Amino acid sequence: MAEKIAYLFPGQGSQYVGMGASFYAEFALARSIFAEAEEVLGLPLRKYCFEGPLTELTKTRIAQPAILTVEYIIYRLLTEEGVAPTWVAGHSLGEYAALVAAGTLTFADALQLVQKRAEYMAAVPVDGAMAAVVNYPFAQLEAMVKELAADGIIELANFNSPTQIVVSGEKQLVEALVARITEEKVGRAIPLAVQGAFHSRIMEPAAKRFHDDLARTNFLPLKTPLISNVTAEEVTSPDELPSLLEKQIYSPVQWEATTRHLLASGCDLFLELGGKILSGLVKKTTAGAKVISLMEAEDVKKYLQK
């Protein structure tokens, strides 16, 4: 029986200076995809990806299309060699690469949506932040967030694995939470390389603005089942997507539940395209999972030679 593969696409925070450069040097396909992306976006994407600086590349409006483009390149290189996914799933922004891989969005449409999504998210006038909390008791974290929320907005935003939950909210509250956990010396709290309180209700104005862009988009029938961030269930009809993608901006990412759904469905191999963050989360959720991370041209060539 053929191996059942899930393609996993990471989101913001997976950007790094030099991303995509090895593919650009090695494959004509990558060069043409970068050219298409630059034409659609009107941005010197190669310069940001290959040269940085990281402060520019981390800006929401640049990071989001950059990550999508590199993930799409890796997806195309795999499928051109006949490696077909049984399911696709993407974490937050990564869901857009998953939509392209599922056949419901063209790459050009995905780029335009991501550009608008990034613009609206970056325009939210609240100084927001996110932090990953690792190996900290869930009940205590929940209580701390509830206590801090008396002074403003702070929420549990990504349920990533049994040992990692991301909080999102107003910057001073997220910083207070990080300071308290650091002081307690139980677990760790790590600020994330993002510019905003994504997946919290602070982002509701961005989601409202995004509504019309989603309504105008032509979502095609899905050729491959996609597991939604919001529900951790399979999306089978394109009609479900506009509402799910609008909610995704301000709702928690159910990543641990997504991993468990894929395992329960019989997934044999998790292939992470464009990062290694999700590979670590999958391993934390199920120690025996077979996971491969494909970040550079060499990784893809090695995998395809098997």
Secondary structure, DSSP 8 states (H G I E B T S, - for coil): ----EEEEE--TT---TTTTHHHHHH-HHHHHHHHHHHHHHTS-HHHHHHH--HHHHTSHHHHHHHHHHHHHHHHHHHHHTT---SEEEESTTHHHHHHHHTTSS-HHHHHHHHHHHHHHHHT--S-EEEEEEES--HHHHHHHHHHHGGGS-EEEEEEEETTEEEEEEEHHHHHHHHHHHHHHTSSEEEE-S-SS-TTSGGGHHHHHHHHHHHHHS-----SS-EE-TTTSSEE--GGGHHHHHHHHTTS-B-HHHHHHHHHHTT--EEEEES-SHHHHHHHHH-TT--EEEE-SHHHHHHHHT-
